[in-house]
Amino acid sequence: MTYCCGILVRDGLVLIADTRTNAGLDNISTFRKLHVYNEPGDRVMAIASSGNLSLAQSVRSTLNEGIENPETGARETLLNAPTMFQAAQRIGVAIRLVQKVEGTALEAAEVDHDVAFLFGGQIKGEPLRLFMIYSAGNFIECTTDTPYLQIGEHKYGKPVLDRAIRFDTDPYDALKIGLISMDSTMRSNLGVGLPIDVLVVRRDIYNPELNYRIEPGEPYFQDLRERWSGALRAAHIAIPRPPYRTQT
């Protein structure tokens, strides 16, 4: 299990991903799930994954090596995609190729072969965009009405995003809210855990503004967790008790 969220606001993009993978209670490992593709001055893109780890790695390797265009013979990668939309399409093609090769065998072995990706960034001359790509290779795009997307174990972290994220939220406020969402998920699901990788991309700046890993015991994140728990306790104490009584 994993949890990744992407937040697209007016001034930038935030991506957050945990690193925990588990194949049973006694087989827990750490793997990076957030990967950045950058050509300074031209494009900055990032991809975060959830689901079957082997398939996710195979999809990324396929994208890195390139998918041969049958008409031109060219190798199509994320770094030579002309638009973000076409880059998202290439991820979908890579997913279908990997599923075609490996999915049948995994299904026969009764191994879950679902995989999902968040893909966001900006190519020069294009707007900053964020996509969620499903296991079948189809995808949806983030909108200003709901300026975030999630994959993995998303249900515990969704309420805080619903209440706090708006399109005009500052990117670093969005990062803070996203980390609260991650903490809420970690507290409710042991399959999600530290370290956490975070990325902040400022609109029209084709280079990551922040590409950082939060390790266990990191002071800011520990303080955020404690402050959020304290704020929730104070809030429920401040709300009057229900006035309801049994009708006689």
C-alpha positions as CSV (number, residue, x, y, z in Angstrom):
1,M,0.0,0.0,0.0
2,T,1.1,3.6,-0.5
3,Y,-0.3,7.1,-0.6
4,C,0.6,9.8,-3.1
5,C,-1.2,13.1,-3.6
6,G,-0.7,15.9,-6.2
7,I,-2.0,19.4,-5.6
8,L,-2.2,21.9,-8.6
9,V,-2.7,25.5,-7.5
10,R,-2.4,28.8,-9.4
11,D,1.2,29.3,-8.6
12,G,2.6,25.8,-8.7
13,L,2.4,22.1,-8.3
14,V,3.0,20.0,-5.1
15,L,3.6,16.2,-5.2
16,I,4.0,14.1,-2.1
17,A,4.6,10.3,-1.9
18,D,5.5,7.9,0.9
19,T,8.1,5.2,0.3
20,R,6.7,2.1,2.2
21,T,6.0,-1.1,0.4
22,N,4.9,-4.4,2.0
23,A,4.4,-7.9,1.0
24,G,3.0,-9.1,4.3
25,L,3.4,-7.9,7.8
26,D,7.0,-9.1,8.1
27,N,8.3,-8.0,4.7
28,I,8.3,-4.1,4.7
29,S,10.7,-2.2,2.5
30,T,11.5,1.4,1.4
31,F,11.3,2.3,-2.3
32,R,11.2,5.7,-3.9
33,K,7.9,6.3,-5.7
34,L,8.3,9.9,-6.8
35,H,10.7,10.4,-9.7
36,V,11.6,13.7,-11.4
37,Y,12.4,14.3,-15.1
38,N,14.0,17.7,-15.7
39,E,15.6,19.6,-18.6
40,P,16.2,23.1,-17.0
41,G,14.7,25.9,-19.1
42,D,12.6,23.5,-21.1
43,R,10.6,21.1,-18.9
44,V,10.1,19.7,-15.4
45,M,7.9,16.6,-14.9
46,A,7.4,14.1,-12.1
47,I,5.7,10.8,-11.8
48,A,4.5,9.1,-8.6
49,S,3.3,5.5,-8.5
50,S,1.1,3.2,-6.4
51,G,0.1,-0.4,-6.7
52,N,2.2,-3.4,-7.9
53,L,5.8,-2.2,-7.4
54,S,7.3,-4.5,-10.1
55,L,4.8,-3.2,-12.7
56,A,5.5,0.4,-11.7
57,Q,9.2,-0.1,-12.1
58,S,8.7,-1.8,-15.4
59,V,6.6,1.1,-16.7
60,R,9.2,3.7,-15.7
61,S,12.0,1.6,-17.3
62,T,9.9,1.4,-20.5
63,L,9.5,5.1,-20.5
64,N,13.2,5.7,-19.8
65,E,14.2,3.4,-22.7
66,G,11.5,4.8,-25.0
67,I,8.6,3.4,-26.8
68,E,9.3,2.9,-30.6
69,N,6.9,4.8,-32.9
70,P,5.9,2.3,-35.6
71,E,5.6,5.0,-38.2
72,T,8.9,6.9,-37.6
73,G,11.0,4.4,-35.7
74,A,11.8,7.1,-33.1
75,R,12.1,6.3,-29.4
76,E,9.4,8.3,-27.6
77,T,10.1,9.2,-24.0
78,L,8.8,11.7,-21.5
79,L,11.8,14.0,-22.2
80,N,11.0,14.3,-25.9
81,A,7.2,14.5,-25.6
82,P,6.0,17.7,-27.3
83,T,3.1,18.3,-24.8
84,M,2.1,17.1,-21.3
85,F,-1.0,15.5,-22.8
86,Q,1.1,13.4,-25.2
87,A,3.5,12.6,-22.3
88,A,0.5,11.3,-20.3
89,Q,-0.5,9.2,-23.3
90,R,2.9,7.7,-23.4
91,I,2.6,6.6,-19.8
92,G,-0.7,5.0,-20.7
93,V,0.9,3.2,-23.6
94,A,3.7,2.0,-21.4
95,I,1.2,0.7,-18.8
96,R,-0.7,-1.3,-21.5
97,L,2.6,-2.8,-22.9
98,V,3.7,-3.9,-19.4
99,Q,0.2,-5.3,-18.6
100,K,0.2,-7.2,-21.9
101,V,3.5,-8.9,-21.1
102,E,3.2,-9.5,-17.4
103,G,-0.5,-9.0,-16.4
104,T,-1.7,-12.4,-17.6
105,A,1.0,-14.3,-15.6
106,L,0.3,-12.2,-12.5
107,E,-3.4,-12.8,-12.8
108,A,-2.8,-16.6,-13.1
109,A,-0.7,-16.5,-10.0
110,E,-3.5,-14.5,-8.2
111,V,-1.1,-11.5,-7.8
112,D,-2.7,-8.1,-7.8
113,H,-1.5,-6.2,-10.9
114,D,-3.2,-2.9,-10.5
115,V,-1.0,0.2,-10.8
116,A,-1.7,3.9,-10.9
117,F,0.3,7.0,-11.5
118,L,0.2,10.7,-10.8
119,F,2.0,12.7,-13.5
120,G,2.5,16.4,-13.4
121,G,4.7,19.2,-14.5
122,Q,5.2,21.8,-17.3
123,I,6.7,22.0,-20.7
124,K,7.8,25.4,-22.0
125,G,5.0,27.1,-23.8
126,E,2.4,24.9,-22.1
127,P,0.4,25.3,-18.9
128,L,1.3,23.5,-15.7
129,R,-0.8,20.3,-15.6
130,L,-1.5,17.3,-13.4
131,F,-2.9,13.9,-14.5
132,M,-4.0,10.6,-12.8
133,I,-3.3,7.6,-15.0
134,Y,-5.2,4.3,-14.2
135,S,-4.2,0.7,-14.6
136,A,-5.8,0.4,-18.0
137,G,-3.7,3.4,-19.3
138,N,-6.6,5.9,-19.4
139,F,-6.3,9.1,-17.4
140,I,-8.1,12.2,-16.1
141,E,-6.7,15.7,-15.6
142,C,-6.9,17.9,-12.5
143,T,-9.2,20.9,-12.7
144,T,-9.5,24.2,-10.8
145,D,-12.8,22.9,-9.2
146,T,-11.0,20.1,-7.4
147,P,-7.3,21.0,-7.6
148,Y,-5.8,17.8,-6.3
149,L,-5.6,14.1,-7.2
150,Q,-4.7,11.1,-5.0
151,I,-3.6,7.5,-5.6
152,G,-3.2,4.6,-3.2
153,E,-4.7,4.7,0.3
154,H,-6.4,8.0,-0.2
155,K,-9.5,7.9,2.0
156,Y,-7.9,8.9,5.3
157,G,-6.2,12.0,3.8
158,K,-9.0,13.2,1.6
159,P,-11.2,15.1,4.1
160,V,-8.4,17.6,5.0
161,L,-7.8,18.3,1.3
162,D,-11.5,18.7,0.6
163,R,-11.8,21.3,3.4
164,A,-8.6,23.2,3.0
165,I,-7.3,23.2,-0.6
166,R,-8.4,25.8,-3.1
167,F,-7.0,26.8,-6.4
168,D,-5.6,30.1,-5.0
169,T,-3.8,28.3,-2.1
170,D,-0.1,29.2,-1.8
171,P,2.1,26.3,-2.9
172,Y,3.8,26.0,0.5
173,D,0.4,26.2,2.3
174,A,-0.6,23.4,-0.1
175,L,2.5,21.5,0.9
176,K,1.7,21.9,4.5
177,I,-1.9,20.7,4.0
178,G,-0.7,17.8,1.9
179,L,1.7,16.8,4.7
180,I,-1.3,16.9,7.2
181,S,-3.2,14.7,4.7
182,M,-0.2,12.3,4.7
183,D,0.0,12.2,8.5
184,S,-3.7,11.4,8.7
185,T,-3.2,8.5,6.4
186,M,-0.1,7.2,8.3
187,R,-2.0,7.3,11.6
188,S,-4.8,5.1,10.2
189,N,-2.9,2.7,7.9
190,L,0.4,1.1,8.8
191,G,1.0,0.4,5.1
192,V,1.9,4.0,4.6
193,G,5.0,5.4,6.2
194,L,8.2,7.5,6.3
195,P,10.4,8.5,4.5
196,I,8.2,10.9,2.5
197,D,9.4,12.5,-0.8
198,V,8.1,16.0,-1.6
199,L,8.3,18.1,-4.7
200,V,7.3,21.8,-5.3
201,V,7.4,23.2,-8.9
202,R,6.7,26.9,-9.4
203,R,4.7,27.8,-12.5
204,D,6.9,28.8,-15.5
205,I,10.1,27.9,-13.6
206,Y,11.3,24.8,-15.4
207,N,13.2,23.4,-12.5
208,P,12.1,21.9,-9.1
209,E,12.0,24.6,-6.4
210,L,12.0,21.9,-3.7
211,N,12.9,18.3,-4.1
212,Y,13.2,16.9,-0.5
213,R,13.0,13.7,1.5
214,I,11.5,13.8,5.0
215,E,13.2,11.2,7.1
216,P,11.9,9.7,10.4
217,G,12.4,12.2,13.2
218,E,12.6,15.2,10.9
219,P,11.9,18.2,13.2
220,Y,9.3,20.1,11.1
221,F,7.2,17.1,10.2
222,Q,7.3,15.9,13.8
223,D,6.2,19.3,15.0
224,L,3.4,19.4,12.3
225,R,2.1,16.0,13.5
226,E,2.0,17.1,17.1
227,R,0.4,20.5,16.4
228,W,-2.3,19.0,14.2
229,S,-3.2,16.4,16.8
230,G,-3.3,19.2,19.4
231,A,-5.4,21.4,17.2
232,L,-8.0,18.6,16.6
233,R,-8.2,17.9,20.3
234,A,-8.7,21.6,21.1
235,A,-11.3,22.0,18.3
236,H,-13.5,19.1,19.5
237,I,-13.3,20.3,23.1
238,A,-14.4,23.8,22.1
239,I,-17.5,22.5,20.3
240,P,-20.5,22.2,22.6
241,R,-21.7,18.7,23.4
242,P,-24.8,17.5,21.5
243,P,-28.0,18.7,23.2
244,Y,-30.0,15.7,22.2
245,R,-32.2,13.9,24.8
246,T,-34.4,10.8,24.5
247,Q,-38.0,11.9,23.9
248,T,-40.4,10.8,26.6
